[in-house]
Protein backbone atom coordinates (compact mmCIF):
# COMPACT_ATOMS: atom_id res chain seq x y z
CA UNK A 1 0.00 0.00 0.00
CA UNK A 2 2.77 2.44 0.99
CA UNK A 3 6.11 1.83 -0.60
CA UNK A 4 9.25 3.89 -0.03
CA UNK A 5 12.02 3.10 -2.50
CA UNK A 6 15.51 4.37 -1.68
CA UNK A 7 14.14 7.68 -0.48
CA UNK A 8 16.54 10.48 0.41
CA UNK A 9 15.78 14.04 1.34
CA UNK A 10 17.81 17.06 2.35
CA UNK A 11 16.88 20.63 3.10
CA UNK A 12 18.81 22.89 0.74
CA UNK A 13 21.16 24.33 3.36
CA UNK A 14 21.88 21.19 5.38
CA UNK A 15 23.12 17.64 4.97
CA UNK A 16 20.74 14.77 4.16
CA UNK A 17 17.89 14.48 6.67
CA UNK A 18 16.73 11.14 5.29
CA UNK A 19 19.16 8.80 3.51
CA UNK A 20 18.27 5.86 1.29
CA UNK A 21 15.23 4.72 3.25
CA UNK A 22 13.16 1.82 1.89
CA UNK A 23 10.15 0.10 3.45
CA UNK A 24 6.81 -1.40 2.55
CA UNK A 25 3.63 -0.94 4.57
CA UNK A 26 0.60 -3.17 3.97
CA UNK A 27 -3.06 -2.24 4.36
CA UNK A 28 -4.13 -2.46 8.00
CA UNK A 29 -0.59 -2.23 9.42
CA UNK A 30 0.00 -0.16 12.55
CA UNK A 31 3.56 1.07 12.19
CA UNK A 32 5.53 3.27 14.58
CA UNK A 33 8.57 5.21 13.44
CA UNK A 34 11.05 5.45 16.30
CA UNK A 35 14.25 7.35 16.85
CA UNK A 36 15.89 10.17 18.75
CA UNK A 37 15.31 13.85 17.93
CA UNK A 38 16.71 14.65 14.49
CA UNK A 39 16.60 11.01 13.36
CA UNK A 40 14.42 11.94 10.37
CA UNK A 41 11.08 10.56 11.59
CA UNK A 42 8.90 13.61 10.89
CA UNK A 43 10.63 14.16 7.56
CA UNK A 44 9.83 10.56 6.65
CA UNK A 45 6.11 10.91 7.38
CA UNK A 46 6.02 14.22 5.51
CA UNK A 47 7.64 12.44 2.58
CA UNK A 48 5.01 9.70 2.76
CA UNK A 49 2.20 12.25 2.38
CA UNK A 50 4.08 14.19 -0.27
CA UNK A 51 4.25 17.36 1.83
CA UNK A 52 7.90 17.39 0.80
CA UNK A 53 9.34 15.69 -2.24
CA UNK A 54 12.26 13.26 -2.11
CA UNK A 55 15.55 14.49 -3.52
CA UNK A 56 16.15 10.84 -4.51
CA UNK A 57 13.93 7.77 -4.71
CA UNK A 58 10.16 7.73 -4.55
CA UNK A 59 7.19 7.08 -2.29
CA UNK A 60 4.23 5.22 -3.73
CA UNK A 61 0.74 5.02 -2.24
CA UNK A 62 -1.40 2.46 -4.05
CA UNK A 63 1.28 2.49 -6.75
CA UNK A 64 0.99 6.24 -7.36
CA UNK A 65 4.05 8.41 -6.87
CA UNK A 66 3.26 11.02 -4.17
CA UNK A 67 5.65 13.50 -5.80
CA UNK A 68 3.62 13.71 -8.99
CA UNK A 69 0.18 14.49 -7.56
CA UNK A 70 -0.99 17.35 -5.30
CA UNK A 71 -1.21 16.60 -1.57
CA UNK A 72 -4.71 18.09 -1.41
CA UNK A 73 -5.98 15.45 -3.84
CA UNK A 74 -4.68 12.71 -1.54
CA UNK A 75 -6.52 14.04 1.52
CA UNK A 76 -9.53 11.82 0.78
CA UNK A 77 -7.35 8.72 1.23
CA UNK A 78 -4.57 9.93 3.52
CA UNK A 79 -5.27 11.75 6.80
CA UNK A 80 -2.46 13.54 8.62
CA UNK A 81 -2.71 14.41 12.30
CA UNK A 82 -0.08 16.98 13.25
CA UNK A 83 1.51 17.39 16.65
CA UNK A 84 -0.01 20.84 17.05
CA UNK A 85 -3.82 20.72 16.60
CA UNK A 86 -4.01 24.52 16.43
CA UNK A 87 -2.51 24.41 12.94
CA UNK A 88 -5.43 22.32 11.72
CA UNK A 89 -8.33 24.00 13.48
CA UNK A 90 -9.65 27.06 11.67
CA UNK A 91 -13.40 27.21 12.37
CA UNK A 92 -15.48 28.68 15.19
CA UNK A 93 -17.29 25.55 16.32
CA UNK A 94 -16.43 21.85 16.42
CA UNK A 95 -19.32 21.11 14.03
CA UNK A 96 -18.08 23.68 11.49
CA UNK A 97 -14.57 22.29 11.84
CA UNK A 98 -15.65 18.73 11.05
CA UNK A 99 -17.91 19.89 8.22
CA UNK A 100 -15.06 21.96 6.77
CA UNK A 101 -12.91 18.84 6.36
CA UNK A 102 -15.84 16.86 4.98
CA UNK A 103 -16.86 19.51 2.45
CA UNK A 104 -13.25 19.97 1.34
CA UNK A 105 -12.68 16.36 0.34
CA UNK A 106 -16.18 14.94 0.00
CA UNK A 107 -17.79 17.95 -1.61
CA UNK A 108 -19.38 15.75 -4.28
CA UNK A 109 -21.72 14.20 -1.69
CA UNK A 110 -25.10 15.69 -0.71
CA UNK A 111 -25.40 18.24 2.11
CA UNK A 112 -27.62 15.83 4.05
CA UNK A 113 -25.10 13.00 3.80
CA UNK A 114 -22.28 15.24 5.01
CA UNK A 115 -24.37 16.61 7.89
CA UNK A 116 -25.35 13.08 8.90
CA UNK A 117 -21.70 11.97 8.84
CA UNK A 118 -20.74 15.03 10.88
CA UNK A 119 -23.37 14.26 13.57
CA UNK A 120 -22.22 10.63 13.65
CA UNK A 121 -18.60 11.70 14.27
CA UNK A 122 -19.64 14.31 16.86
CA UNK A 123 -21.55 11.64 18.77
CA UNK A 124 -18.70 9.17 18.44
CA UNK A 125 -16.19 11.65 19.87
CA UNK A 126 -18.54 12.96 22.56
CA UNK A 127 -18.86 16.54 21.31
CA UNK A 128 -22.11 18.51 21.19
CA UNK A 129 -20.80 20.34 18.14
CA UNK A 130 -21.33 23.87 19.46
CA UNK A 131 -18.09 24.01 21.45
CA UNK A 132 -15.55 26.65 20.44
CA UNK A 133 -12.42 24.65 19.55
CA UNK A 134 -9.94 27.25 20.79
CA UNK A 135 -11.54 27.35 24.25
CA UNK A 136 -11.12 23.59 24.69
CA UNK A 137 -8.16 21.94 26.44
CA UNK A 138 -5.11 20.83 24.44
CA UNK A 139 -6.22 17.20 24.56
CA UNK A 140 -9.75 18.06 23.45
CA UNK A 141 -8.40 20.19 20.59
CA UNK A 142 -6.30 17.22 19.50
CA UNK A 143 -9.47 15.11 19.56
CA UNK A 144 -11.26 17.73 17.42
CA UNK A 145 -8.41 17.60 14.90
CA UNK A 146 -8.54 13.80 14.90
CA UNK A 147 -12.33 13.79 14.57
CA UNK A 148 -12.22 16.08 11.54
CA UNK A 149 -9.65 13.79 9.88
CA UNK A 150 -11.42 10.53 10.70
CA UNK A 151 -14.75 12.02 9.52
CA UNK A 152 -13.59 11.70 5.92
CA UNK A 153 -12.74 8.02 6.50
CA UNK A 154 -9.18 7.93 5.14
CA UNK A 155 -7.49 4.65 4.23
CA UNK A 156 -4.17 5.79 5.68
CA UNK A 157 -3.68 7.75 8.88
CA UNK A 158 -0.36 9.48 9.53
CA UNK A 159 0.22 10.66 13.08
CA UNK A 160 3.09 12.97 13.94
CA UNK A 161 3.60 12.73 17.69
CA UNK A 162 -0.16 12.68 18.40
CA UNK A 163 0.12 12.31 22.17
CA UNK A 164 2.72 14.99 22.93
CA UNK A 165 1.54 17.25 25.74
CA UNK A 166 -1.51 15.14 26.56
CA UNK A 167 -2.34 13.64 29.94
CA UNK A 168 -2.54 9.86 30.24
CA UNK A 169 -6.34 9.70 29.94
CA UNK A 170 -6.49 11.92 26.84
CA UNK A 171 -3.63 9.92 25.34
CA UNK A 172 -5.61 6.69 25.89
CA UNK A 173 -8.79 8.26 24.44
CA UNK A 174 -7.02 9.25 21.26
CA UNK A 175 -4.97 6.08 20.83
CA UNK A 176 -7.92 3.77 21.58
CA UNK A 177 -9.93 5.54 18.89
CA UNK A 178 -7.10 5.11 16.41
CA UNK A 179 -6.67 1.43 17.27
CA UNK A 180 -10.40 0.88 16.75
CA UNK A 181 -10.19 2.44 13.30
CA UNK A 182 -7.15 0.30 12.55
CA UNK A 183 -8.75 -2.96 13.67
CA UNK A 184 -12.34 -2.47 12.52
CA UNK A 185 -11.85 -0.60 9.27
CA UNK A 186 -8.35 -1.76 8.40
CA UNK A 187 -7.08 1.82 8.36
CA UNK A 188 -3.30 1.80 7.89
CA UNK A 189 -1.61 3.79 10.65
CA UNK A 190 1.88 5.29 10.48
CA UNK A 191 2.83 6.99 13.73
CA UNK A 192 5.82 8.98 14.93
CA UNK A 193 5.97 8.69 18.69
CA UNK A 194 8.46 9.34 21.48
CA UNK A 195 6.43 7.52 24.11
CA UNK A 196 7.68 3.93 23.96
CA UNK A 197 4.94 2.71 26.29
CA UNK A 198 2.35 3.95 23.76
CA UNK A 199 4.28 2.30 20.93
CA UNK A 200 4.39 -1.01 22.81
CA UNK A 201 0.68 -0.83 23.64
CA UNK A 202 -0.62 0.11 20.19
CA UNK A 203 1.82 -0.48 17.33
CA UNK A 204 2.51 -3.88 15.72
CA UNK A 205 5.60 -2.96 13.81
CA UNK A 206 8.41 -0.45 14.24
CA UNK A 207 10.81 1.30 11.92
CA UNK A 208 13.89 2.47 13.81
CA UNK A 209 15.76 5.50 12.47
CA UNK A 210 19.00 7.22 13.42
CA UNK A 211 20.85 9.97 11.58
CA UNK A 212 18.35 9.83 8.73
CA UNK A 213 18.94 6.13 8.08
CA UNK A 214 16.63 3.21 8.65
CA UNK A 215 18.34 0.92 11.16
CA UNK A 216 15.70 -1.75 11.62
CA UNK A 217 12.19 -2.77 10.62
CA UNK A 218 10.31 -5.45 12.52
CA UNK A 219 7.73 -6.42 15.15
CA UNK A 220 7.68 -3.92 18.04
CA UNK A 221 8.50 -6.45 20.77
CA UNK A 222 11.45 -7.88 18.89
CA UNK A 223 12.76 -4.40 18.18
CA UNK A 224 12.53 -3.36 21.83
CA UNK A 225 14.32 -6.54 22.94
CA UNK A 226 17.35 -5.75 20.76
CA UNK A 227 19.47 -3.91 23.35
CA UNK A 228 22.25 -3.13 20.89
CA UNK A 229 19.80 -1.59 18.42
CA UNK A 230 18.13 0.43 21.17
CA UNK A 231 21.48 1.85 22.21
CA UNK A 232 22.46 2.62 18.64
CA UNK A 233 19.17 4.47 18.07
CA UNK A 234 19.37 6.20 21.50
CA UNK A 235 16.01 4.76 22.52
CA UNK A 236 15.10 3.67 26.02
CA UNK A 237 12.81 0.61 25.75
CA UNK A 238 9.53 0.45 27.72
CA UNK A 239 10.02 -0.26 31.42
CA UNK A 240 8.48 -3.74 31.35
CA UNK A 241 10.70 -4.85 28.51
CA UNK A 242 13.74 -3.32 30.22
CA UNK A 243 12.84 -5.21 33.39
CA UNK A 244 12.18 -8.51 31.60
CA UNK A 245 15.55 -8.22 29.84
CA UNK A 246 17.27 -7.68 33.17
CA UNK A 247 15.50 -10.64 34.77
CA UNK A 248 16.50 -12.87 31.87
CA UNK A 249 15.42 -16.50 31.48
CA UNK A 250 11.75 -17.18 32.11
CA UNK A 251 10.80 -13.50 31.67
CA UNK A 252 11.27 -13.22 27.88
CA UNK A 253 7.54 -12.79 27.22
CA UNK A 254 6.85 -10.62 30.29
CA UNK A 255 6.29 -7.31 28.51
CA UNK A 256 3.03 -6.34 30.25
CA UNK A 257 2.32 -6.03 34.00
CA UNK A 258 0.03 -9.09 33.84
CA UNK A 259 2.60 -11.18 31.99
CA UNK A 260 5.27 -10.06 34.45
CA UNK A 261 3.08 -11.03 37.43
CA UNK A 262 2.47 -14.45 35.89
CA UNK A 263 6.17 -14.94 35.21
CA UNK A 264 7.04 -13.94 38.80
CA UNK A 265 4.41 -16.30 40.18
CA UNK A 266 5.65 -19.10 37.95
CA UNK A 267 9.24 -18.50 39.12
CA UNK A 268 8.05 -18.44 42.74
CA UNK A 269 6.22 -21.73 42.16
CA UNK A 270 9.39 -23.30 40.76
CA UNK A 271 11.32 -21.95 43.74
CA UNK A 272 8.69 -23.40 46.09
CA UNK A 273 8.98 -26.78 44.36
CA UNK A 274 12.78 -26.66 44.62
CA UNK A 275 12.46 -25.89 48.37
CA UNK A 276 10.00 -28.78 48.77
CA UNK A 277 12.39 -31.10 46.96
CA UNK B 1 14.23 22.77 9.28
CA UNK B 2 14.78 25.34 6.62
CA UNK B 3 16.71 28.45 7.63
CA UNK B 4 14.68 31.59 7.11
CA UNK B 5 15.52 34.85 5.46
CA UNK B 6 15.79 36.83 8.68
CA UNK B 7 17.93 34.31 10.52
CA UNK B 8 21.36 35.32 11.78
CA UNK B 9 24.23 33.84 9.78
CA UNK B 10 27.31 33.35 11.99
CA UNK B 11 30.53 34.77 10.64
CA UNK B 12 33.64 36.80 11.36
CA UNK B 13 33.52 39.31 8.52
CA UNK B 14 34.20 43.04 8.89
CA UNK B 15 30.45 43.61 8.80
CA UNK B 16 29.86 40.99 11.51
CA UNK B 17 32.48 42.60 13.74
CA UNK B 18 31.03 46.10 13.42
CA UNK B 19 29.25 47.60 16.38
CA UNK B 20 25.51 46.84 15.99
CA UNK B 21 24.76 50.56 16.37
CA UNK B 22 27.06 51.33 13.42
CA UNK B 23 25.18 48.75 11.36
CA UNK B 24 21.89 50.41 12.27
CA UNK B 25 23.38 53.79 11.39
CA UNK B 26 24.59 52.48 8.02
CA UNK B 27 21.14 51.04 7.32
CA UNK B 28 19.40 54.32 8.20
CA UNK B 29 21.88 56.34 6.12
CA UNK B 30 21.34 54.15 3.07
CA UNK B 31 17.56 54.58 3.46
CA UNK B 32 17.81 58.36 3.92
CA UNK B 33 20.26 58.70 1.00
CA UNK B 34 17.90 56.74 -1.25
CA UNK B 35 15.12 59.23 -0.57
CA UNK B 36 17.36 62.33 -0.67
CA UNK B 37 18.58 61.65 -4.18
CA UNK B 38 16.53 61.10 -7.28
CA UNK B 39 19.55 60.54 -9.46
CA UNK B 40 19.21 57.13 -11.10
CA UNK B 41 22.98 56.57 -11.28
CA UNK B 42 23.36 57.39 -7.60
CA UNK B 43 20.47 55.05 -6.71
CA UNK B 44 22.05 52.30 -8.80
CA UNK B 45 25.30 52.96 -6.91
CA UNK B 46 23.46 52.46 -3.63
CA UNK B 47 22.13 49.17 -4.95
CA UNK B 48 25.71 48.10 -5.67
CA UNK B 49 26.66 49.15 -2.12
CA UNK B 50 23.88 46.92 -0.76
CA UNK B 51 25.08 43.96 -2.79
CA UNK B 52 28.71 44.59 -1.81
CA UNK B 53 27.77 44.68 1.88
CA UNK B 54 26.16 41.27 1.47
CA UNK B 55 29.19 39.86 -0.36
CA UNK B 56 31.70 41.29 2.16
CA UNK B 57 29.59 39.87 5.01
CA UNK B 58 29.81 36.42 3.43
CA UNK B 59 26.05 36.16 2.91
CA UNK B 60 26.04 36.48 -0.86
CA UNK B 61 23.50 33.66 -1.25
CA UNK B 62 21.08 35.24 1.16
CA UNK B 63 21.63 38.67 -0.41
CA UNK B 64 20.78 37.23 -3.81
CA UNK B 65 17.64 35.54 -2.40
CA UNK B 66 16.48 38.83 -0.84
CA UNK B 67 17.25 40.65 -4.09
CA UNK B 68 15.27 38.12 -6.15
CA UNK B 69 12.33 38.33 -3.74
CA UNK B 70 12.28 42.12 -3.89
CA UNK B 71 12.65 42.07 -7.67
CA UNK B 72 9.25 40.38 -8.02
CA UNK B 73 7.55 43.17 -6.05
CA UNK B 74 9.65 45.72 -7.91
CA UNK B 75 8.48 44.47 -11.32
CA UNK B 76 4.84 44.67 -10.18
CA UNK B 77 5.37 48.23 -8.92
CA UNK B 78 7.24 49.19 -12.09
CA UNK B 79 4.37 48.09 -14.30
CA UNK B 80 1.87 49.87 -12.05
CA UNK B 81 3.87 53.11 -12.16
CA UNK B 82 4.39 53.21 -15.92
CA UNK B 83 0.68 52.61 -16.45
CA UNK B 84 -0.49 55.20 -13.93
CA UNK B 85 1.95 58.09 -14.43
CA UNK B 86 0.70 60.14 -17.39
CA UNK B 87 2.98 63.23 -17.11
CA UNK B 88 5.75 63.78 -19.67
CA UNK B 89 6.16 62.83 -23.30
CA UNK B 90 4.56 59.62 -24.54
CA UNK B 91 7.12 56.99 -25.49
CA UNK B 92 4.93 54.00 -26.27
CA UNK B 93 1.10 53.71 -26.02
CA UNK B 94 0.26 55.38 -22.65
CA UNK B 95 3.79 55.03 -21.31
CA UNK B 96 5.60 58.33 -20.85
CA UNK B 97 9.27 59.18 -20.26
CA UNK B 98 8.30 60.68 -16.90
CA UNK B 99 6.46 57.48 -16.03
CA UNK B 100 9.51 55.38 -16.87
CA UNK B 101 11.81 57.58 -14.76
CA UNK B 102 9.43 57.64 -11.79
CA UNK B 103 8.93 53.88 -12.00
CA UNK B 104 12.69 53.27 -12.13
CA UNK B 105 13.25 55.53 -9.11
CA UNK B 106 10.48 53.85 -7.09
CA UNK B 107 11.63 50.29 -7.71
CA UNK B 108 15.34 50.97 -7.16
CA UNK B 109 14.52 52.85 -3.96
CA UNK B 110 12.38 49.94 -2.80
CA UNK B 111 15.18 47.42 -3.30
CA UNK B 112 17.87 49.77 -1.93
CA UNK B 113 15.89 50.47 1.25
CA UNK B 114 14.67 46.93 1.97
CA UNK B 115 17.92 45.07 1.40
CA UNK B 116 20.00 46.56 4.25
CA UNK B 117 17.05 46.14 6.64
CA UNK B 118 17.06 42.40 5.95
CA UNK B 119 20.87 42.17 5.81
CA UNK B 120 21.40 43.84 9.17
CA UNK B 121 19.43 40.99 10.76
CA UNK B 122 21.48 38.41 8.86
CA UNK B 123 24.75 39.77 10.23
CA UNK B 124 23.70 40.84 13.75
CA UNK B 125 22.41 38.69 16.60
CA UNK B 126 19.09 40.06 17.84
CA UNK B 127 20.42 40.00 21.42
CA UNK B 128 23.42 42.12 20.35
CA UNK B 129 21.04 44.52 18.65
CA UNK B 130 18.97 44.88 21.85
CA UNK B 131 21.96 45.15 24.18
CA UNK B 132 23.77 47.71 22.05
CA UNK B 133 20.65 49.87 21.77
CA UNK B 134 20.39 49.82 25.56
CA UNK B 135 24.09 50.28 26.33
CA UNK B 136 25.20 52.66 23.60
CA UNK B 137 22.06 54.61 22.71
CA UNK B 138 20.50 54.41 26.21
CA UNK B 139 17.20 53.16 24.82
CA UNK B 140 15.06 51.81 27.73
CA UNK B 141 15.36 48.02 27.84
CA UNK B 142 11.59 47.53 27.55
CA UNK B 143 11.52 49.33 24.19
CA UNK B 144 14.64 47.59 22.89
CA UNK B 145 13.20 44.23 23.97
CA UNK B 146 9.90 45.02 22.23
CA UNK B 147 11.77 45.83 19.03
CA UNK B 148 13.90 42.70 19.15
CA UNK B 149 10.90 40.51 20.00
CA UNK B 150 8.98 41.96 17.06
CA UNK B 151 11.93 41.14 14.77
CA UNK B 152 12.24 37.66 16.25
CA UNK B 153 8.53 37.02 15.77
CA UNK B 154 8.57 37.70 12.01
CA UNK B 155 10.26 34.40 11.01
CA UNK B 156 8.25 32.58 13.67
CA UNK B 157 5.01 33.89 12.17
CA UNK B 158 6.18 32.91 8.70
CA UNK B 159 7.04 29.41 9.96
CA UNK B 160 3.69 29.16 11.74
CA UNK B 161 1.84 30.27 8.61
CA UNK B 162 3.74 27.72 6.53
CA UNK B 163 2.84 25.06 9.11
CA UNK B 164 -0.85 26.04 9.05
CA UNK B 165 -0.91 25.98 5.24
CA UNK B 166 0.79 22.58 5.23
CA UNK B 167 -1.74 21.21 7.73
CA UNK B 168 -4.64 22.56 5.68
CA UNK B 169 -3.16 21.18 2.46
CA UNK B 170 -2.97 17.76 4.11
CA UNK B 171 -6.70 18.17 4.89
CA UNK B 172 -7.50 18.77 1.27
CA UNK B 173 -7.40 22.57 0.98
CA UNK B 174 -5.86 23.09 -2.45
CA UNK B 175 -3.05 25.49 -1.55
CA UNK B 176 -0.74 23.39 -3.68
CA UNK B 177 -2.87 24.01 -6.77
CA UNK B 178 -4.17 27.57 -6.29
CA UNK B 179 -2.29 30.64 -7.51
CA UNK B 180 -2.53 34.40 -7.11
CA UNK B 181 -5.75 35.93 -5.80
CA UNK B 182 -7.43 32.57 -5.30
CA UNK B 183 -4.61 31.44 -3.05
CA UNK B 184 -4.81 34.75 -1.17
CA UNK B 185 -8.56 34.30 -0.60
CA UNK B 186 -7.85 30.80 0.75
CA UNK B 187 -5.26 32.15 3.18
CA UNK B 188 -7.61 34.73 4.74
CA UNK B 189 -9.68 32.24 6.83
CA UNK B 190 -6.42 30.90 8.26
CA UNK B 191 -5.73 34.22 9.95
CA UNK B 192 -7.81 33.01 12.92
CA UNK B 193 -5.48 30.13 13.91
CA UNK B 194 -2.46 32.31 13.19
CA UNK B 195 -3.80 35.11 15.37
CA UNK B 196 -4.68 32.74 18.19
CA UNK B 197 -1.29 31.02 18.13
CA UNK B 198 0.40 34.43 18.01
CA UNK B 199 -1.51 35.72 21.03
CA UNK B 200 -0.70 32.50 22.90
CA UNK B 201 2.98 32.82 21.98
CA UNK B 202 3.04 36.48 23.04
CA UNK B 203 1.49 35.58 26.40
CA UNK B 204 4.01 32.79 26.91
CA UNK B 205 6.93 35.05 25.97
CA UNK B 206 5.69 37.76 28.34
CA UNK B 207 5.32 35.24 31.18
CA UNK B 208 8.78 33.79 30.49
CA UNK B 209 10.30 37.29 30.50
CA UNK B 210 8.55 38.16 33.77
CA UNK B 211 9.78 35.08 35.61
CA UNK B 212 13.31 35.80 34.43
CA UNK B 213 13.26 39.25 36.05
CA UNK B 214 12.40 41.35 33.00
CA UNK B 215 11.67 44.48 35.05
CA UNK B 216 14.88 44.21 37.08
CA UNK B 217 17.09 44.61 34.04
CA UNK B 218 18.99 47.88 33.70
CA UNK B 219 21.46 49.38 31.23
CA UNK B 220 24.37 47.84 33.11
CA UNK B 221 22.88 44.32 33.32
CA UNK B 222 24.56 43.08 30.13
CA UNK B 223 28.08 41.70 30.55
CA UNK B 224 29.03 42.10 26.89
CA UNK B 225 30.52 45.44 25.84
CA UNK B 226 30.10 47.05 22.43
CA UNK B 227 33.14 49.28 21.84
CA UNK B 228 33.62 51.41 18.74
CA UNK B 229 36.65 50.37 16.69
CA UNK B 230 38.49 51.66 13.64
CA UNK B 231 36.10 49.66 11.45
CA UNK B 232 33.18 51.57 12.93
CA UNK B 233 34.96 54.87 12.35
CA UNK B 234 35.49 53.88 8.71
CA UNK B 235 31.81 52.98 8.41
CA UNK B 236 30.75 56.33 9.87
CA UNK B 237 32.97 58.14 7.36
CA UNK B 238 31.45 56.05 4.58
CA UNK B 239 27.98 57.07 5.84
CA UNK B 240 29.01 60.73 5.67
CA UNK B 241 30.23 60.19 2.09
CA UNK B 242 26.94 58.54 1.12
CA UNK B 243 24.93 61.44 2.54
CA UNK B 244 27.17 64.02 0.87
CA UNK B 245 26.79 62.17 -2.43
CA UNK B 246 23.03 62.10 -2.05
CA UNK B 247 22.89 65.84 -1.40
CA UNK B 248 25.26 66.66 -4.28
CA UNK B 249 23.53 64.38 -6.77
CA UNK B 250 19.95 65.37 -6.00
HADDOCK unambig.tbl for C-alpha pairs under 7 A between the chains (distance, minus, plus):
assign (segid A and resid 11 and name CA) (segid B and resid 2 and name CA) 6.24 0.50 0.50
assign (segid A and resid 70 and name CA) (segid B and resid 176 and name CA) 6.26 0.50 0.50
assign (segid A and resid 71 and name CA) (segid B and resid 169 and name CA) 6.40 0.50 0.50
assign (segid A and resid 71 and name CA) (segid B and resid 170 and name CA) 6.06 0.50 0.50
assign (segid A and resid 72 and name CA) (segid B and resid 169 and name CA) 5.19 0.50 0.50
assign (segid A and resid 72 and name CA) (segid B and resid 170 and name CA) 5.80 0.50 0.50
assign (segid A and resid 72 and name CA) (segid B and resid 171 and name CA) 6.61 0.50 0.50
assign (segid A and resid 72 and name CA) (segid B and resid 172 and name CA) 3.92 0.50 0.50
assign (segid A and resid 72 and name CA) (segid B and resid 173 and name CA) 5.74 0.50 0.50
assign (segid A and resid 72 and name CA) (segid B and resid 174 and name CA) 5.23 0.50 0.50
assign (segid A and resid 72 and name CA) (segid B and resid 176 and name CA) 7.00 0.50 0.50
assign (segid A and resid 73 and name CA) (segid B and resid 172 and name CA) 6.28 0.50 0.50
assign (segid A and resid 75 and name CA) (segid B and resid 170 and name CA) 5.77 0.50 0.50
assign (segid A and resid 75 and name CA) (segid B and resid 171 and name CA) 5.33 0.50 0.50
assign (segid A and resid 75 and name CA) (segid B and resid 172 and name CA) 4.84 0.50 0.50
assign (segid A and resid 79 and name CA) (segid B and resid 170 and name CA) 6.97 0.50 0.50
assign (segid A and resid 79 and name CA) (segid B and resid 171 and name CA) 6.84 0.50 0.50
assign (segid A and resid 80 and name CA) (segid B and resid 170 and name CA) 6.20 0.50 0.50
assign (segid A and resid 86 and name CA) (segid B and resid 193 and name CA) 6.33 0.50 0.50
assign (segid A and resid 87 and name CA) (segid B and resid 163 and name CA) 6.61 0.50 0.50
assign (segid A and resid 87 and name CA) (segid B and resid 164 and name CA) 4.54 0.50 0.50
assign (segid A and resid 87 and name CA) (segid B and resid 167 and name CA) 6.16 0.50 0.50
assign (segid A and resid 87 and name CA) (segid B and resid 193 and name CA) 6.52 0.50 0.50
assign (segid A and resid 88 and name CA) (segid B and resid 164 and name CA) 6.48 0.50 0.50
assign (segid A and resid 88 and name CA) (segid B and resid 167 and name CA) 5.55 0.50 0.50
assign (segid A and resid 88 and name CA) (segid B and resid 168 and name CA) 6.09 0.50 0.50
assign (segid A and resid 89 and name CA) (segid B and resid 193 and name CA) 6.77 0.50 0.50
assign (segid A and resid 90 and name CA) (segid B and resid 190 and name CA) 6.07 0.50 0.50
assign (segid A and resid 90 and name CA) (segid B and resid 192 and name CA) 6.35 0.50 0.50
assign (segid A and resid 90 and name CA) (segid B and resid 193 and name CA) 5.64 0.50 0.50
assign (segid A and resid 101 and name CA) (segid B and resid 171 and name CA) 6.42 0.50 0.50
assign (segid A and resid 104 and name CA) (segid B and resid 172 and name CA) 5.87 0.50 0.50
assign (segid A and resid 104 and name CA) (segid B and resid 173 and name CA) 6.41 0.50 0.50
assign (segid A and resid 105 and name CA) (segid B and resid 172 and name CA) 5.79 0.50 0.50
